[in-house]
Structures are given as structure tokens and as C-alpha cells.
Amino acid sequence: MPLEFEAIDAESGEFGYTEDRYGPLLGQFNAILDGHETGQLSDAKYLAALQELLAQAPDFIDAQTQIAF
């Protein structure tokens, strides 16, 4: 699986990889992020939702980085 990292500025960046592998998870992932940012998901529910994604795809780096953050 090719993985790329693009630096946006000195403090942020984004991972990139083929949509065929993680495309279906990206919608779920973005919904989890939005839910947390808007206060609909508590920290505990946010982490639990990310863990559920990782159960489906343990090498989904976006979820790993959010948990580490």
C-alpha cells in the first residue's frame, strides 16, 4: 500500500493513500471527527468510535494519529 505524507505547514500535514483500500472508511472517519468537533461525541465516545474503525482496519493511519493526538 503506497502511503504519502504532505506537509501543509510547520504544524500540520495529511496522509494520502489509494481510495480503493480505505475509501469506505473515510466517510465514517469524517463523521466521527465532525461529531467530536461539534460536541455531539464526548471524548470517550470519540475514542471508542475510532477504536471501532481500527478493529475493521488496524493499519488505518488516520485513526491511529487521532488517538495519539
C-alpha positions as CSV (number, residue, x, y, z in Angstrom):
1,M,0.0,0.0,0.0
2,P,1.6,3.3,-1.0
3,L,1.4,5.9,1.7
4,E,2.4,9.6,1.3
5,F,2.6,12.5,3.7
6,E,2.1,16.0,2.6
7,A,3.2,18.9,4.9
8,I,0.7,21.7,4.8
9,D,2.6,24.0,7.1
10,A,5.0,23.7,10.0
11,E,2.4,22.2,12.3
12,S,0.1,20.1,10.1
13,G,0.0,17.7,7.2
14,E,-2.1,14.9,5.8
15,F,-1.6,11.3,4.8
16,G,-2.6,10.1,1.4
17,Y,-3.2,6.6,0.0
18,T,-5.4,4.9,-2.5
19,E,-9.1,5.3,-2.1
20,D,-9.8,1.7,-3.0
21,R,-8.3,0.5,0.3
22,Y,-9.8,3.0,2.7
23,G,-12.5,4.8,0.7
24,P,-15.4,3.2,2.6
25,L,-13.9,4.2,6.0
26,L,-13.2,7.8,5.1
27,G,-16.9,8.8,5.3
28,Q,-17.2,7.1,8.7
29,F,-13.9,8.7,9.9
30,N,-15.0,12.2,8.8
31,A,-18.4,11.8,10.5
32,I,-16.6,10.8,13.8
33,L,-14.3,13.8,13.5
34,D,-17.3,16.1,12.8
35,G,-19.2,14.7,15.7
36,H,-16.4,15.3,18.1
37,E,-15.7,18.8,16.9
38,T,-19.3,19.8,17.2
39,G,-19.7,18.3,20.7
40,Q,-22.0,15.5,19.6
41,L,-19.4,12.9,20.7
42,S,-17.8,13.0,24.1
43,D,-14.1,12.2,24.3
44,A,-14.9,8.7,25.5
45,K,-17.3,8.1,22.6
46,Y,-14.9,9.6,20.1
47,L,-12.1,7.3,21.2
48,A,-14.5,4.3,21.2
49,A,-15.6,5.1,17.6
50,L,-12.0,5.4,16.4
51,Q,-11.2,2.1,18.1
52,E,-14.2,0.5,16.2
53,L,-12.7,1.8,12.9
54,L,-9.3,0.3,13.8
55,A,-11.0,-3.1,14.5
56,Q,-12.0,-3.0,10.9
57,A,-8.7,-1.8,9.5
58,P,-5.9,-1.9,12.1
59,D,-3.5,-0.1,9.8
60,F,-5.8,2.9,9.1
61,I,-3.2,5.6,10.0
62,D,-5.7,8.5,10.2
63,A,-7.5,6.9,13.2
64,Q,-4.2,5.9,14.8
65,T,-3.0,9.5,14.6
66,Q,-6.2,10.9,16.1
67,I,-5.9,8.5,19.1
68,A,-2.3,9.5,19.6
69,F,-3.2,13.2,19.4
